[in-house]
Amino acid sequence: MLEPSGRWHEHSRSDLEAFFTDRLQQQQNASTNTIASYRDTFRLLLAFAHSEMHKAPSALELVDLDAPFIVAFLAHLETQRGNSISTRNARLAAVHSFFKYVALREPAHGAVAQRVLAIPSKRTAKKVVAFLTRLEFEALIAAPDQSTSLGRRDHVLLMLAIQTGLRVSELISLCQQDVRLDRAGAHVRCSGKRRKERVTPLTPQAVKALRAYLRDQKPAPSAPLFRSQRGGPMSRDAVERVIEKYRARAATMCPTLAKKRVSPHVLRHTNAMMLLNSGVDRSVIALWLGHESIETTEIYLQADMATKERAIAKTAPIGVRQARYRPPDELLRFLATL
């Protein structure tokens, strides 16, 4: 409990500790990803408080974490740490969740909590989603050296990310037992957001690559499918490093990759665009990707030039064949690239 001053008592569990153990873990049964995200938020918040107020976390009072301080912390994330607006908003969501808990647990400090809860999220510009073309993702998948066990691991990791559209958190949490390579019905099973399980079918190409990769592994159903060099599951950072390593290597064969930023989420978007271009219904894409709502898939319609070209083709005058503009001269073609 808080003392009248709003100070966390040294001899009892703090509100912050109770927020994680009671609120998130016991009451809400929050996922490990949510808890990890909130934990990182408060690590950053307490470090910022120490640098600004020169107070240790155990010496902080609740009134120190008032609305002006939280606003300054959010500005610090954007200006000093270079965080995006979406990351800033995610950190604010964690702070809001904590102060909602404080308002219920400590009504005497409701005014402080309400002022913090009144801090709004920033609006973000909706960008067209980034994805890889077929030539680009084929070059990326082919980049690892499959004559080595590490290369086979990375090859399967990249292929599975693109073919299944799994989130990076879902990929790194896969175990050997989550993969079924039966001739009929080969699939991978994962637990996604809000602990929703889903099954994603595998292509014959992915099945062949997985079989070759698993021959390198000691059979252990509960072992991570993608192990780090230390034997444990790969981290998000490790996956990002793998993708960047092979993006740079693949760029020598596919120059358009040289200027592209390729992240795990770009590979997920690539899967969605492949499904959309193949004529798969949006409701099926939403189920495939584990989206909460079919409206989420609208971002892929916005990015799909082929769909837009088919739409404009329907408005063409009768007897007039529609096509993309092609510069008739090498010089004009050069100028068009500037």
C-alpha positions in Angstrom: 0.0 0.0 0.0 1.0 3.6 -0.5 1.8 5.8 2.5 -0.1 9.2 2.8 2.7 10.9 1.0 2.3 8.6 -2.0 5.6 6.9 -1.3 6.1 3.3 -2.0 6.6 1.6 1.4 9.9 -0.1 1.7 8.5 -3.0 3.6 5.6 -3.9 1.4 5.1 -4.8 -2.2 4.9 -1.6 -4.4 2.0 -0.8 -6.6 4.2 -1.4 -9.6 5.1 -4.9 -8.4 1.4 -5.6 -7.6 0.5 -4.3 -11.1 2.7 -7.0 -12.7 2.0 -9.9 -10.4 -1.7 -9.3 -9.4 -3.1 -7.3 -12.3 -1.3 -8.6 -15.3 -0.4 -12.1 -14.3 -3.3 -13.2 -12.0 -6.3 -11.1 -13.0 -5.7 -10.5 -16.7 -3.5 -13.6 -17.4 -1.6 -11.3 -19.8 0.6 -12.9 -22.4 4.4 -13.1 -21.9 4.8 -10.6 -24.8 2.5 -8.0 -23.1 4.3 -8.4 -19.8 7.7 -8.1 -21.5 6.6 -4.9 -23.3 5.2 -3.3 -20.1 8.3 -4.3 -18.2 10.5 -2.6 -20.8 8.4 0.5 -20.6 8.8 0.9 -16.9 12.5 0.2 -17.1 12.8 3.1 -19.5 10.5 5.2 -17.3 12.4 4.6 -14.1 15.8 5.2 -15.8 14.4 8.5 -17.2 13.2 9.5 -13.7 16.6 8.7 -12.2 18.4 10.9 -14.8 15.9 13.8 -14.4 15.2 13.7 -10.6 18.3 11.9 -9.4 16.1 9.5 -7.4 16.5 5.8 -7.1 13.3 3.9 -8.1 12.7 2.9 -4.5 12.7 6.5 -3.5 10.2 7.7 -6.1 6.8 8.9 -4.9 3.7 8.5 -7.0 3.2 12.3 -7.3 6.6 12.3 -9.1 5.1 10.4 -11.9 2.5 13.1 -12.7 1.2 14.1 -16.1 4.0 16.7 -16.9 6.6 14.1 -16.1 4.9 11.4 -18.3 4.7 13.9 -21.2 8.4 14.7 -20.8 9.1 11.0 -20.8 7.2 10.5 -24.0 9.0 13.4 -25.6 12.3 11.8 -24.5 11.4 8.6 -26.3 10.8 10.4 -29.6 13.6 13.0 -29.5 16.4 11.2 -27.7 15.7 7.6 -28.3 14.4 8.0 -31.8 11.2 6.0 -31.2 8.4 6.1 -33.7 5.0 7.5 -32.8 3.5 4.0 -32.7 6.2 2.9 -30.2 5.5 6.1 -28.2 1.8 5.2 -28.1 2.6 1.6 -27.1 4.6 2.9 -24.1 1.8 5.3 -23.2 -0.7 2.4 -23.3 1.4 0.6 -20.7 1.5 3.7 -18.5 -2.2 4.2 -18.8 -2.8 0.6 -17.8 -0.8 1.1 -14.7 -2.6 4.3 -13.7 -6.0 2.7 -14.2 -4.9 0.1 -11.7 -3.6 2.8 -9.3 -6.9 4.7 -9.6 -8.8 1.6 -8.3 -6.2 0.5 -5.8 -5.4 3.9 -4.3 -8.5 6.2 -4.7 -6.7 9.0 -2.7 -4.4 9.4 -5.8 -7.2 9.4 -8.3 -6.5 13.0 -9.4 -2.9 12.2 -10.3 -4.1 9.1 -12.2 -6.8 10.9 -14.1 -4.5 13.6 -15.3 -2.1 10.9 -16.6 -5.0 9.0 -18.2 -6.0 12.2 -20.0 -2.7 12.2 -22.0 -3.8 11.3 -25.5 -2.1 9.0 -28.0 -0.6 10.7 -31.1 -2.1 10.2 -34.5 0.1 8.5 -37.0 0.1 8.8 -40.7 -1.1 5.6 -42.4 1.7 4.5 -44.7 1.4 2.0 -47.5 2.6 -1.3 -46.2 6.1 -2.5 -47.4 6.4 -5.9 -48.9 8.8 -7.9 -51.2 8.2 -8.8 -54.8 8.5 -12.4 -55.9 12.0 -11.8 -57.3 13.0 -10.1 -54.0 11.8 -12.8 -51.6 13.1 -15.6 -53.8 16.5 -14.0 -53.7 16.3 -13.6 -50.0 15.3 -17.2 -49.4 18.1 -18.4 -51.7 20.8 -16.4 -49.9 21.6 -18.7 -47.0 24.3 -21.4 -47.6 22.3 -24.6 -47.3 25.4 -26.8 -47.1 25.8 -25.8 -43.4 23.4 -26.5 -40.6 23.2 -22.8 -39.7 22.4 -21.9 -43.3 19.6 -24.6 -43.4 18.2 -23.1 -40.2 18.2 -19.6 -41.7 16.8 -20.8 -45.0 13.8 -22.5 -43.3 13.3 -19.5 -41.0 13.0 -17.1 -43.9 10.9 -19.5 -46.0 8.5 -20.2 -43.1 8.2 -16.5 -42.3 7.1 -15.6 -45.8 5.0 -18.7 -46.5 3.0 -18.7 -43.3 3.0 -15.0 -42.4 3.6 -15.8 -38.7 4.5 -12.9 -36.4 8.1 -12.9 -35.2 6.9 -13.7 -31.7 5.1 -16.7 -33.1 8.1 -17.9 -35.1 10.5 -17.9 -32.2 8.0 -19.6 -29.9 7.5 -22.6 -32.2 8.6 -26.0 -30.9 9.4 -29.1 -32.9 6.0 -30.6 -31.9 4.2 -27.7 -33.5 5.3 -28.8 -37.0 3.5 -31.7 -38.7 5.0 -33.0 -41.9 2.5 -35.7 -42.9 2.1 -36.1 -46.6 -1.6 -35.1 -46.3 -2.2 -32.1 -44.2 1.3 -30.8 -43.4 1.0 -27.8 -41.2 2.4 -25.6 -38.4 0.4 -24.8 -35.3 1.0 -21.6 -33.3 -0.4 -19.6 -30.5 -0.9 -16.0 -31.5 -2.3 -12.8 -29.9 -4.7 -13.3 -27.1 -3.6 -16.9 -27.0 -5.6 -17.8 -30.1 -4.3 -21.0 -31.7 -4.3 -21.3 -35.5 -3.1 -23.9 -38.0 -1.3 -22.8 -41.2 -0.8 -25.3 -44.0 2.7 -25.8 -45.5 3.7 -26.0 -49.2 5.6 -29.0 -50.5 8.6 -26.8 -50.8 8.4 -25.8 -47.1 7.9 -29.4 -46.1 11.0 -30.5 -48.0 13.1 -27.8 -46.4 11.8 -28.5 -42.9 12.5 -32.2 -43.3 16.1 -31.5 -44.3 16.5 -29.0 -41.4 15.0 -31.3 -38.8 17.4 -34.1 -39.8 20.1 -31.9 -38.2 18.2 -31.7 -35.0 18.0 -34.1 -32.1 14.4 -35.1 -31.8 12.9 -33.3 -28.9 9.2 -32.3 -29.2 9.3 -29.5 -26.7 12.6 -28.0 -28.0 12.6 -24.7 -29.9 12.2 -25.2 -33.7 14.7 -22.4 -34.3 17.6 -22.6 -31.8 20.2 -20.0 -31.1 23.8 -21.0 -31.1 23.5 -21.4 -27.3 20.7 -23.9 -27.8 17.8 -21.8 -26.6 15.1 -20.1 -28.7 16.1 -17.3 -31.0 15.4 -13.8 -29.9 13.6 -11.1 -31.9 16.9 -9.3 -32.3 18.5 -12.4 -33.6 15.8 -12.9 -36.2 16.2 -9.3 -37.3 20.0 -9.8 -37.7 19.4 -12.9 -39.8 17.1 -11.1 -42.1 19.4 -8.1 -42.5 22.4 -10.4 -43.1 20.7 -12.1 -46.0 19.0 -9.0 -47.4 22.5 -7.5 -47.9 23.7 -10.8 -49.5 20.6 -11.1 -51.7 21.0 -7.5 -52.9 24.0 -8.5 -55.0 21.7 -10.6 -57.0 18.5 -8.5 -56.7 19.5 -4.8 -56.7 16.1 -3.5 -55.6 16.8 -5.0 -52.1 19.7 -2.7 -51.6 17.5 0.2 -50.6 14.7 -1.7 -48.9 14.4 -2.1 -45.1 13.3 -5.7 -44.6 11.9 -6.6 -41.1 10.0 -9.6 -39.9 6.8 -7.7 -40.4 7.7 -7.0 -44.0 7.9 -10.7 -44.5 4.5 -11.1 -42.9 3.1 -8.4 -45.3 4.7 -10.2 -48.2 2.7 -13.3 -47.3 -0.5 -11.3 -47.2 0.2 -9.7 -50.6 0.9 -13.1 -52.1 -2.5 -14.4 -50.9 -4.3 -11.3 -52.1 -2.7 -11.4 -55.6 -3.7 -15.1 -55.8 -7.3 -14.1 -55.4 -7.7 -15.3 -51.8 -10.7 -13.6 -50.1 -9.9 -11.0 -47.4 -11.8 -13.0 -44.7 -9.5 -16.0 -45.4 -6.4 -13.7 -45.2 -7.6 -12.3 -41.9 -8.0 -15.9 -40.5 -4.6 -16.9 -42.0 -2.8 -14.1 -40.3 -4.7 -14.2 -37.0 -6.2 -10.8 -37.4 -9.0 -9.8 -35.0 -11.1 -8.2 -37.8 -11.4 -8.4 -41.6 -11.0 -4.6 -41.7 -7.3 -5.1 -40.7 -6.7 -6.5 -44.2 -7.7 -3.3 -45.9 -4.1 -2.1 -45.7 -3.2 -4.7 -48.3 -5.8 -3.6 -50.7 -4.3 -0.1 -50.4 -0.9 -1.4 -51.3 -1.9 -3.8 -54.1 -1.3 -2.1 -57.4 -2.5 -5.2 -59.4 -5.9 -4.9 -57.8 -6.1 -1.2 -58.7 -5.1 -1.9 -62.2 -7.8 -4.5 -62.6 -10.3 -2.0 -61.2 -9.3 0.8 -63.7 -9.4 -1.7 -66.5 -13.1 -2.1 -65.9 -13.6 1.6 -66.7 -11.7 1.5 -70.0 -13.7 2.7 -73.1 -15.0 0.0 -75.3 -12.5 -1.1 -77.8 -9.6 0.6 -76.2 -6.9 -1.7 -74.7 -5.5 -0.4 -71.4 -1.8 -0.8 -70.5 0.8 0.9 -68.4 2.7 3.8 -69.9 6.0 2.7 -71.4 8.5 5.4 -72.3 9.2 5.1 -76.0 12.8 6.2 -75.9 15.8 5.3 -73.8 16.4 8.9 -72.9 12.7 9.3 -71.8 13.0 6.1 -69.8 16.1 7.4 -68.1 14.3 10.7 -67.2 11.3 8.8 -65.8 13.6 7.1 -63.3 14.8 10.5 -61.8 
